[in-house]
């Protein structure tokens, strides 16, 4: 416990865990209940940020920067995912004039 900086010790690790869990549950609920593709992508990003927050908190409490480097790569992959996902949504919107995922069921064979 002596290795943890004073700034990090002011907030217990449990608070980070509860906050990250709440963000992740909100994201999962949004993915499962929403029908708009853009809102679903936002909820997926919320889940990724919850994981990043928890990895950063654990990394700070252990005084190890390896998880923070891993978070950097997760953010880079998430940015690429957003670019590709939004491009797909824009093309779908141009074709069917809606971002409702229930309408996408008509695109099956």
C-alpha positions as a Python dict, from the first residue, in 0.01 Angstrom:
ca = {
    (1, 'X'): (0, 0, 0),
    (2, 'X'): (303, 228, 40),
    (3, 'X'): (373, 227, -334),
    (4, 'X'): (34, 376, -423),
    (5, 'X'): (54, 755, -466),
    (6, 'X'): (-147, 970, -225),
    (7, 'X'): (-374, 1100, -502),
    (8, 'X'): (-478, 748, -598),
    (9, 'X'): (-536, 643, -235),
    (10, 'X'): (-801, 913, -182),
    (11, 'X'): (-1053, 713, -387),
    (12, 'X'): (-1083, 344, -291),
    (13, 'X'): (-1055, 80, -560),
    (14, 'X'): (-1410, -38, -484),
    (15, 'X'): (-1548, 292, -610),
    (16, 'X'): (-1376, 245, -943),
    (17, 'X'): (-1511, -109, -958),
    (18, 'X'): (-1870, -2, -883),
    (19, 'X'): (-1858, 290, -1126),
    (20, 'X'): (-1711, 77, -1404),
    (21, 'X'): (-1971, -194, -1342),
    (22, 'X'): (-2251, 62, -1357),
    (23, 'X'): (-2120, 203, -1686),
    (24, 'X'): (-2089, -145, -1833),
    (25, 'X'): (-2441, -244, -1725),
    (26, 'X'): (-2582, 78, -1875),
    (27, 'X'): (-2402, -4, -2200),
    (28, 'X'): (-2531, -362, -2210),
    (29, 'X'): (-2884, -244, -2134),
    (30, 'X'): (-2861, 10, -2415),
    (31, 'X'): (-2739, -250, -2664),
    (32, 'X'): (-3015, -494, -2572),
    (33, 'X'): (-3305, -247, -2562),
    (34, 'X'): (-3235, 20, -2824),
    (35, 'X'): (-3319, -13, -3192),
    (36, 'X'): (-3122, 279, -3334),
    (37, 'X'): (-2784, 171, -3473),
    (38, 'X'): (-2609, 493, -3369),
    (39, 'X'): (-2727, 458, -3008),
    (40, 'X'): (-2611, 96, -3008),
    (41, 'X'): (-2264, 204, -3120),
    (42, 'X'): (-2260, 466, -2844),
    (43, 'X'): (-2349, 198, -2589),
    (44, 'X'): (-2070, -27, -2717),
    (45, 'X'): (-1827, 261, -2675),
    (46, 'X'): (-1958, 312, -2321),
    (47, 'X'): (-1882, -53, -2243),
    (48, 'X'): (-1529, -17, -2384),
    (49, 'X'): (-1473, 294, -2173),
    (50, 'X'): (-1590, 109, -1862),
    (51, 'X'): (-1330, -159, -1925),
    (52, 'X'): (-1064, 105, -1993),
    (53, 'X'): (-1146, 283, -1667),
    (54, 'X'): (-1114, -37, -1469),
    (55, 'X'): (-786, -133, -1636),
    (56, 'X'): (-645, 212, -1565),
    (57, 'X'): (-756, 199, -1201),
    (58, 'X'): (-600, -142, -1147),
    (59, 'X'): (-285, -24, -1320),
    (60, 'X'): (-261, 283, -1097),
    (61, 'X'): (-318, 81, -781),
    (62, 'X'): (-48, -166, -876),
    (63, 'X'): (188, 111, -995),
    (64, 'X'): (231, -73, -1324),
    (65, 'X'): (201, 102, -1660),
    (66, 'X'): (143, -212, -1868),
    (67, 'X'): (-236, -192, -1843),
    (68, 'X'): (-229, 175, -1940),
    (69, 'X'): (-44, 86, -2260),
    (70, 'X'): (-306, -181, -2323),
    (71, 'X'): (-579, 83, -2273),
    (72, 'X'): (-411, 299, -2537),
    (73, 'X'): (-434, 16, -2791),
    (74, 'X'): (-797, -53, -2697),
    (75, 'X'): (-878, 312, -2763),
    (76, 'X'): (-704, 299, -3101),
    (77, 'X'): (-899, -12, -3202),
    (78, 'X'): (-1223, 146, -3076),
    (79, 'X'): (-1158, 455, -3290),
    (80, 'X'): (-1109, 236, -3596),
    (81, 'X'): (-1425, 43, -3509),
    (82, 'X'): (-1622, 367, -3488),
    (83, 'X'): (-1497, 479, -3829),
    (84, 'X'): (-1592, 153, -3997),
    (85, 'X'): (-1922, 125, -3808),
    (86, 'X'): (-2031, 479, -3890),
    (87, 'X'): (-1940, 426, -4255),
    (88, 'X'): (-2161, 117, -4262),
    (89, 'X'): (-2445, 306, -4091),
    (90, 'X'): (-2418, 591, -4342),
    (91, 'X'): (-2437, 348, -4635),
    (92, 'X'): (-2737, 171, -4481),
    (93, 'X'): (-2907, 506, -4421),
    (94, 'X'): (-2848, 608, -4782),
    (95, 'X'): (-3009, 287, -4906),
    (96, 'X'): (-3309, 246, -4676),
    (97, 'X'): (-3343, 596, -4517),
    (98, 'X'): (-3348, 461, -4163),
    (99, 'X'): (-3106, 349, -3892),
    (100, 'X'): (-3360, 119, -3725),
    (101, 'X'): (-3206, -226, -3689),
    (102, 'X'): (-3543, -401, -3720),
    (103, 'X'): (-3565, -284, -4082),
    (104, 'X'): (-3226, -444, -4148),
    (105, 'X'): (-3392, -783, -4102),
    (106, 'X'): (-3526, -737, -4458),
    (107, 'X'): (-3171, -748, -4593),
    (108, 'X'): (-3146, -1123, -4524),
    (109, 'X'): (-3171, -1374, -4803),
}
